[in-house]
Amino acid sequence: MNRERTVWPIGALFLSACFLFAVFVVKLHRSVPAPAIDAERAATRLKALAEIRAAEAEALDQPGWIDRSRGLVRLPIDLAMQITEREWQDPAAARSNLTARAEKAVPATTPAPAPGQPSQFE
């Protein structure tokens, strides 16, 4: 019986604290509304999206330099496929040309040093 007398007041206090917390959250939510996206911000975002899409379309459709010093260019896909088809009519010549261009595009790096003596724990 003694236990029943102490559990009910604690439970009632807990429920009233939960209720007061919920009321506080609702009042706070109503008093501080989140700002809506206004028309000016939406227009700025649409303009930025249009610029990004235009730059992507230009990169896909127009040739351009990637690195002029190494002779790397960006080609439209259709043009690159036509050049590849034309050059690979003779596979041996195309392979040697491809190897030479790859060596020019990727600078040679020094190989990693050989591993030393293994430790006593290996």
Phi, psi and omega in degrees: 000323181295327180290323179296328181289331181270336182284318184296316179294323179293319177296318179295319178296320179297314180295320179293325177294319177297318179296314179296322177297317179297318178298317179299317180295317180296315180296319179294320179297321180284331184276337181237082181285151177285137180292139179278156176286118181276173185294325181294317179293320178296320179294321179296318180293321178294322178295317179296319178296319178297321178295319179296315180294324177294319179294321178295317180296320178295319181295328180278328189256342185242138175288154179193167181278135171265308176215104185294326183293328179263356179078028180265127179238159175256127182242149171297151185300316181298316180294320179296322178293320178295316179296317180297316180297319180292317183287330184271017172294327175246098187299323182294315179293320179295321180295316179293322177296318179296318179297317180295318179292324179294320178294326178287322184285322182252113181296145181292139178245154178284140180291158179293145180294152179294146180294147180281196179295138178293151179287169182291345183268353181272000000 
